Amino acid sequence: MSPEMNMGIVYENNLDTDKFARMFNNKAQSYNFYWFEAILNLTMETDEDLSFEDVIDEMICEAWHTVTHYHLRLGPTVNGNAENFLEHAINTLNHFSKDLSQNPSKEELKAAIRGCKNELKKDKTRLTDYVPYKLLYPFFDTEGMEEGLSYIKNDKHRRLIAYMEKLTGNENILYTIIDGVGLQKRIRLNAYWRKLLIKNYSVIRSWVQYNKAQFLQDRNPGVPGIIYKICPENEDQRKLDQARALWRATVDITKRPIREIYTGREIGWDVLSIDHFVPRSYISNDELWNLTPMSKSLNSSKNNRLPVWDEYFEPFAHYQYYLYSLVFPEDESKKSTFLIDKFEKCRKNNVNAIWASEALYIPGNTKTQFVNILSHNLKPIYESAQLQGYDMWNMKV
């Protein structure tokens, strides 16, 4: 078993956890991760048998933010099109459920799934063609289980189900499949495996997410911060307080109001927000060189989209230089210890990129140098977000 899986595991009934760890050996698609993770989640809620449809609905909820918010691909692409039924189901749900909030709860998603039953049926059915059976491959790959293994290899699902009906339960297979009509087929967890999953839920879930993050990074090689994109974003992870305080300090020093780069309007304290030029959902950080003041309402309008580079990078870069020139003024006599203190506090959380700390936020940069350094490093990130499918923002004021 992998070292990530061994830590803290409580074993039951001499279960073969090496076979358990081999469930994810086939990594052509992400289905195995999401199917098992859905079973794991539902096992914590109920001890009843789980229908295929219940598991798939949970899969859709688990992958929702990864696909819609972070624009990640869950599997290979052919001719530029996603070849992943889970991803396709989520995009279908997103298309037909116009009333979903920007950050829907699981209850809201489950309600939307019920409302799109007919539209999702084809993708759901295709999802059950292989993964419920293929996931069990390692448990049948043993002496005495050759018959069941051949049924899995040759996709003879009805024969496999009939074969599993004859098992005694001592074979320690993770679950058996109970026949039914289509999506109403059910899985029944082995009692000992259920006990192990419940006792070790946190460790096992972390192990699944670690493997899933590795898979998604391979499928989305140019995307930063994959590990942060396999779950809905936690607002507590954001580190914008020091950046907000730094911008507010500029008003105390200069007596000039903070303005929006997109509109030129003054921003009042009560509506001051901090915008990520390249959406945080893509860049996965709160680096100062990607931040600019913005009103809350316009920030909400921009949401998870990219501003037009040719129109907005120049005012963004110039306002970035304005902040820089206050922290690192050419005239040493104009240095403000108050502002420098705010910048140093901000540096700890918001200036982590080596190029920014060693080339951008250092004394002596002219405006041209500053803008060129910023453009050279930010534009590839911006273009990568474009390629990942992030929409452009058409500002309506």
C-alpha positions as CSV (number, residue, x, y, z in Angstrom):
1,M,0.0,0.0,0.0
2,S,1.2,3.5,-0.8
3,P,2.8,5.5,2.1
4,E,0.1,8.1,1.8
5,M,-2.4,5.5,2.7
6,N,-0.6,3.8,5.6
7,M,-0.6,6.7,8.0
8,G,-3.1,6.2,10.8
9,I,-5.1,3.4,9.2
10,V,-7.1,1.2,11.6
11,Y,-7.3,-2.3,10.1
12,E,-10.4,-4.6,10.2
13,N,-10.6,-8.4,9.8
14,N,-7.3,-8.8,7.9
15,L,-8.6,-6.9,4.9
16,D,-6.3,-6.8,1.9
17,T,-5.6,-3.0,1.8
18,D,-3.0,-3.5,-1.0
19,K,-5.8,-4.4,-3.3
20,F,-7.7,-1.5,-2.0
21,A,-4.8,0.9,-2.9
22,R,-4.7,-0.6,-6.4
23,M,-8.2,0.7,-7.3
24,F,-6.7,3.8,-8.8
25,N,-4.0,2.1,-10.9
26,N,-6.0,2.7,-14.1
27,K,-5.7,6.5,-14.6
28,A,-7.1,7.0,-18.1
29,Q,-10.1,8.8,-16.7
30,S,-11.0,10.4,-13.4
31,Y,-14.1,8.3,-12.8
32,N,-12.5,5.9,-10.3
33,F,-11.6,8.8,-8.0
34,Y,-15.0,10.4,-8.0
35,W,-17.0,7.2,-7.9
36,F,-15.1,5.9,-4.8
37,E,-15.1,9.4,-3.2
38,A,-18.9,9.5,-3.7
39,I,-19.3,6.1,-2.0
40,L,-17.1,7.2,0.8
41,N,-19.2,10.4,1.4
42,L,-22.5,8.6,1.2
43,T,-21.3,5.8,3.6
44,M,-20.9,8.5,6.3
45,E,-24.5,9.4,5.8
46,T,-26.3,6.1,5.5
47,D,-25.8,2.4,6.0
48,E,-28.3,1.5,3.3
49,D,-27.4,0.1,-0.1
50,L,-26.5,2.9,-2.6
51,S,-28.1,3.1,-6.1
52,F,-25.9,3.9,-9.0
53,E,-27.9,7.1,-9.5
54,D,-27.2,8.2,-5.9
55,V,-23.5,7.7,-6.4
56,I,-23.4,9.6,-9.7
57,D,-25.4,12.5,-8.2
58,E,-22.8,12.7,-5.5
59,M,-20.0,12.6,-8.1
60,I,-21.5,15.5,-9.9
61,C,-21.6,17.5,-6.7
62,E,-18.0,16.7,-5.9
63,A,-16.7,17.7,-9.3
64,W,-19.0,20.7,-9.9
65,H,-16.7,23.5,-8.7
66,T,-13.6,21.8,-10.3
67,V,-15.3,21.9,-13.8
68,T,-17.4,25.1,-13.6
69,H,-15.4,27.4,-11.4
70,Y,-11.8,26.2,-12.1
71,H,-12.3,25.1,-15.7
72,L,-10.3,21.9,-15.2
73,R,-10.5,18.9,-17.6
74,L,-11.4,15.6,-15.9
75,G,-10.1,13.4,-18.7
76,P,-8.5,13.4,-22.1
77,T,-9.7,15.6,-25.0
78,V,-10.3,14.5,-28.6
79,N,-10.2,17.2,-31.3
80,G,-10.6,19.8,-28.6
81,N,-13.7,18.3,-27.1
82,A,-14.0,16.7,-23.6
83,E,-14.2,13.0,-23.7
84,N,-15.4,12.6,-20.1
85,F,-19.1,11.9,-19.3
86,L,-18.9,13.4,-15.8
87,E,-17.5,16.6,-17.2
88,H,-20.2,16.6,-19.9
89,A,-22.9,15.9,-17.4
90,I,-21.8,18.9,-15.3
91,N,-21.7,21.2,-18.3
92,T,-25.2,20.0,-19.3
93,L,-26.5,20.7,-15.8
94,N,-24.9,24.1,-15.9
95,H,-26.5,24.8,-19.2
96,F,-30.0,23.9,-18.2
97,S,-30.0,25.2,-14.6
98,K,-30.0,28.9,-15.2
99,D,-31.0,29.7,-11.6
100,L,-28.0,28.1,-9.8
101,S,-26.1,30.5,-7.6
102,Q,-22.4,31.3,-8.2
103,N,-21.4,29.0,-5.3
104,P,-24.2,26.5,-5.0
105,S,-24.6,24.2,-2.0
106,K,-24.8,20.5,-2.3
107,E,-28.5,20.7,-1.6
108,E,-29.0,23.2,-4.4
109,L,-27.0,21.1,-6.8
110,K,-29.0,17.9,-5.9
111,A,-32.2,19.8,-6.5
112,A,-30.9,21.0,-9.9
113,I,-29.9,17.4,-10.8
114,R,-33.4,16.2,-10.0
115,G,-34.8,19.0,-12.3
116,C,-32.6,17.8,-15.2
117,K,-33.3,14.1,-14.9
118,N,-34.0,13.6,-18.6
119,E,-31.1,15.8,-19.8
120,L,-28.6,13.9,-17.6
121,K,-29.8,10.4,-18.2
122,K,-27.6,9.6,-21.1
123,D,-24.4,10.7,-19.4
124,K,-25.4,9.0,-16.1
125,T,-26.0,5.8,-18.0
126,R,-22.6,6.0,-19.7
127,L,-20.9,6.6,-16.4
128,T,-22.3,3.2,-15.1
129,D,-21.0,1.3,-18.2
130,Y,-17.6,0.6,-16.7
131,V,-16.5,2.2,-13.4
132,P,-18.7,0.4,-10.9
133,Y,-17.2,-2.9,-12.2
134,K,-13.7,-1.9,-13.2
135,L,-13.1,-0.4,-9.7
136,L,-13.4,-4.0,-8.3
137,Y,-10.7,-5.4,-10.6
138,P,-8.0,-5.7,-7.9
139,F,-10.3,-7.6,-5.5
140,F,-11.0,-10.3,-8.1
141,D,-7.3,-10.5,-9.2
142,T,-6.6,-13.4,-6.8
143,E,-6.6,-17.1,-6.8
144,G,-10.0,-18.6,-6.8
145,M,-11.7,-15.5,-8.3
146,E,-10.7,-16.1,-11.9
147,E,-14.3,-16.4,-13.1
148,G,-15.3,-13.0,-11.7
149,L,-12.1,-11.4,-13.1
150,S,-12.9,-12.7,-16.6
151,Y,-16.3,-11.1,-16.5
152,I,-14.8,-7.8,-15.5
153,K,-12.2,-8.0,-18.2
154,N,-14.8,-8.8,-20.9
155,D,-17.4,-6.3,-19.6
156,K,-19.9,-9.1,-18.9
157,H,-21.7,-7.2,-16.2
158,R,-24.8,-9.4,-15.8
159,R,-22.7,-12.5,-15.4
160,L,-20.5,-10.6,-12.9
161,I,-23.6,-9.6,-10.9
162,A,-24.9,-13.2,-11.0
163,Y,-21.5,-14.4,-9.9
164,M,-21.3,-12.0,-7.0
165,E,-24.8,-13.2,-5.8
166,K,-23.1,-16.5,-5.0
167,L,-20.2,-15.1,-2.9
168,T,-20.2,-15.8,0.8
169,G,-19.0,-12.4,1.9
170,N,-15.7,-13.8,3.2
171,E,-14.0,-12.8,0.0
172,N,-13.6,-9.3,1.4
173,I,-14.6,-7.6,-1.9
174,L,-15.2,-3.9,-1.3
175,Y,-18.8,-4.1,-2.5
176,T,-21.1,-6.3,-4.4
177,I,-23.6,-5.1,-7.1
178,I,-27.3,-6.0,-6.8
179,D,-29.1,-6.2,-10.0
180,G,-31.8,-3.7,-10.9
181,V,-33.1,-1.6,-13.8
182,G,-30.5,0.8,-15.2
183,L,-29.4,3.4,-12.8
184,Q,-31.3,1.7,-10.0
185,K,-28.7,-1.1,-9.7
186,R,-27.3,-0.9,-6.2
187,I,-24.0,-1.5,-4.5
188,R,-23.8,-3.1,-1.1
189,L,-20.6,-2.4,0.9
190,N,-18.9,-5.3,2.7
191,A,-19.5,-4.8,6.4
192,Y,-15.8,-4.9,7.3
193,W,-14.9,-2.5,4.6
194,R,-17.6,-0.1,5.7
195,K,-16.2,-0.2,9.2
196,L,-12.7,0.6,8.0
197,L,-14.0,3.5,5.8
198,I,-15.9,5.1,8.6
199,K,-13.1,4.7,11.1
200,N,-10.5,6.1,8.7
201,Y,-12.6,8.6,6.8
202,S,-10.3,11.6,7.0
203,V,-7.1,9.6,6.1
204,I,-8.8,7.8,3.2
205,R,-10.4,11.0,1.8
206,S,-7.1,12.8,2.0
207,W,-5.4,9.9,0.1
208,V,-8.1,9.9,-2.6
209,Q,-7.8,13.7,-3.0
210,Y,-4.0,13.4,-3.2
211,N,-4.3,10.9,-6.0
212,K,-7.0,12.9,-7.7
213,A,-4.9,16.0,-7.6
214,Q,-2.0,14.2,-9.2
215,F,-4.3,13.0,-12.0
216,L,-5.8,16.4,-12.6
217,Q,-2.4,18.0,-12.7
218,D,-1.3,15.6,-15.4
219,R,-4.5,16.4,-17.4
220,N,-4.1,20.2,-16.8
221,P,-0.3,20.7,-16.9
222,G,-0.3,24.5,-17.3
223,V,-2.7,25.2,-14.5
224,P,-1.3,26.4,-11.1
225,G,-2.5,25.3,-7.7
226,I,-4.4,22.1,-8.7
227,I,-4.4,20.9,-5.1
228,Y,-6.6,23.9,-4.2
229,K,-9.1,23.2,-6.9
230,I,-10.5,19.8,-6.1
231,C,-12.9,21.3,-3.5
232,P,-14.9,24.5,-3.3
233,E,-12.7,27.4,-2.3
234,N,-12.6,28.3,1.4
235,E,-12.9,32.0,1.8
236,D,-10.8,31.8,5.0
237,Q,-7.8,30.9,2.8
238,R,-7.8,34.3,1.1
239,K,-5.1,36.8,2.3
240,L,-6.3,40.2,1.3
241,D,-6.5,42.1,4.5
242,Q,-2.9,43.4,4.4
243,A,-3.2,44.3,0.7
244,R,-6.4,46.3,1.5
245,A,-4.6,48.0,4.4
246,L,-1.7,48.9,2.2
247,W,-4.0,50.6,-0.4
248,R,-5.8,52.4,2.4
249,A,-2.5,53.7,3.8
250,T,-1.8,55.4,0.4
251,V,-4.8,57.6,1.1
252,D,-3.4,58.6,4.5
253,I,-0.1,59.5,2.9
254,T,-1.2,61.2,-0.2
255,K,-4.7,62.4,0.7
256,R,-5.7,61.2,-2.8
257,P,-8.7,58.9,-3.1
258,I,-8.4,55.3,-4.3
259,R,-9.7,54.9,-7.8
260,E,-10.9,52.0,-10.0
261,I,-8.7,51.2,-13.0
262,Y,-11.7,50.0,-15.0
263,T,-13.9,53.1,-14.6
264,G,-11.7,55.8,-13.1
265,R,-14.2,56.3,-10.3
266,E,-13.4,57.0,-6.7
267,I,-14.0,54.1,-4.4
268,G,-15.5,54.7,-0.9
269,W,-14.3,52.8,2.1
270,D,-17.6,51.1,2.6
271,V,-17.6,49.6,-0.9
272,L,-13.8,48.9,-1.2
273,S,-13.0,45.5,-2.5
274,I,-9.8,43.9,-4.0
275,D,-9.9,42.5,-7.5
276,H,-7.7,39.8,-8.9
277,F,-6.8,40.9,-12.5
278,V,-6.4,37.2,-13.5
279,P,-9.1,35.4,-11.5
280,R,-8.1,33.9,-8.3
281,S,-9.8,30.6,-9.3
282,Y,-7.1,30.2,-11.9
283,I,-4.0,31.7,-10.2
284,S,-4.7,30.3,-6.7
285,N,-3.0,33.1,-4.8
286,D,-3.3,36.6,-3.6
287,E,-0.1,38.1,-4.9
288,L,0.1,41.9,-4.8
289,W,1.1,42.1,-8.5
290,N,-2.2,40.7,-9.5
291,L,-4.4,42.8,-7.2
292,T,-6.1,46.2,-7.7
293,P,-8.8,48.1,-5.7
294,M,-12.3,47.8,-7.0
295,S,-15.8,48.5,-5.9
296,K,-17.7,45.5,-4.5
297,S,-20.5,45.7,-7.1
298,L,-18.2,45.9,-10.1
299,N,-16.0,43.1,-8.6
300,S,-19.1,41.0,-8.3
301,S,-19.9,41.8,-12.0
302,K,-16.5,40.8,-13.1
303,N,-16.7,37.6,-11.0
304,N,-14.6,34.8,-12.5
305,R,-13.7,36.4,-15.8
306,L,-10.7,38.0,-17.5
307,P,-10.6,41.7,-18.4
308,V,-9.5,42.5,-21.9
309,W,-5.8,42.7,-21.8
310,D,-5.3,45.4,-24.5
311,E,-7.8,47.6,-22.8
312,Y,-7.1,47.2,-19.2
313,F,-3.5,46.0,-18.6
314,E,-2.0,49.5,-19.2
315,P,-4.2,51.2,-16.5
316,F,-3.7,48.2,-14.2
317,A,0.1,48.4,-14.6
318,H,0.2,52.2,-14.2
319,Y,-1.8,52.0,-10.9
320,Q,0.5,49.2,-9.7
321,Y,3.4,51.5,-10.4
322,Y,1.7,54.3,-8.6
323,L,1.7,52.1,-5.5
324,Y,5.2,51.0,-6.1
325,S,6.4,54.6,-6.4
326,L,5.0,55.5,-3.0
327,V,6.7,52.6,-1.3
328,F,10.0,53.1,-3.2
329,P,10.1,56.8,-4.1
330,E,13.0,58.1,-6.1
331,D,13.5,60.9,-3.5
332,E,14.6,59.1,-0.4
333,S,13.4,62.0,1.7
334,K,9.8,61.2,0.7
335,K,9.9,57.7,2.2
336,S,7.1,57.0,4.6
337,T,7.9,54.6,7.4
338,F,4.2,54.1,7.9
339,L,3.7,53.0,4.4
340,I,6.8,50.8,4.3
341,D,5.6,49.1,7.5
342,K,2.3,48.3,5.7
343,F,4.1,47.0,2.7
344,E,6.4,44.8,4.7
345,K,3.4,43.3,6.4
346,C,1.8,42.8,3.0
347,R,5.0,41.3,1.6
348,K,4.8,38.3,4.0
349,N,1.5,37.1,2.5
350,N,1.3,38.7,-0.9
351,V,4.8,38.8,-2.4
352,N,5.9,35.2,-2.7
353,A,6.9,34.9,-6.4
354,I,10.6,35.1,-6.8
355,W,10.5,37.3,-9.8
356,A,8.3,39.8,-7.8
357,S,10.4,39.9,-4.7
358,E,13.8,40.0,-6.6
359,A,12.9,42.1,-9.6
360,L,9.6,44.0,-9.3
361,Y,9.4,45.2,-5.7
362,I,12.9,46.5,-5.3
363,P,14.1,50.1,-5.3
364,G,15.2,51.7,-8.5
365,N,12.8,50.5,-11.2
366,T,11.7,53.1,-13.6
367,K,8.1,53.1,-14.7
368,T,9.0,51.5,-18.0
369,Q,11.1,48.8,-16.3
370,F,8.3,48.1,-13.8
371,V,5.6,47.8,-16.4
372,N,7.8,45.5,-18.6
373,I,8.6,43.2,-15.7
374,L,5.0,43.0,-14.7
375,S,3.8,42.4,-18.3
376,H,6.5,39.8,-19.0
377,N,5.4,37.7,-16.0
378,L,1.7,38.3,-15.9
379,K,0.8,37.9,-19.6
380,P,1.7,34.2,-19.9
381,I,-0.5,33.5,-16.8
382,Y,-3.3,35.5,-18.4
383,E,-2.9,33.7,-21.8
384,S,-2.9,30.3,-20.0
385,A,-6.1,31.2,-18.3
386,Q,-7.6,32.1,-21.7
387,L,-6.6,28.7,-23.0
388,Q,-8.1,27.0,-20.0
389,G,-11.5,28.4,-21.0
390,Y,-11.9,31.5,-18.8
391,D,-14.5,33.9,-20.3
392,M,-13.8,37.5,-21.1
393,W,-15.4,40.2,-19.1
394,N,-17.5,42.8,-21.0
395,M,-17.9,45.6,-18.5
396,K,-21.3,47.2,-18.3
397,V,-21.3,50.4,-16.3
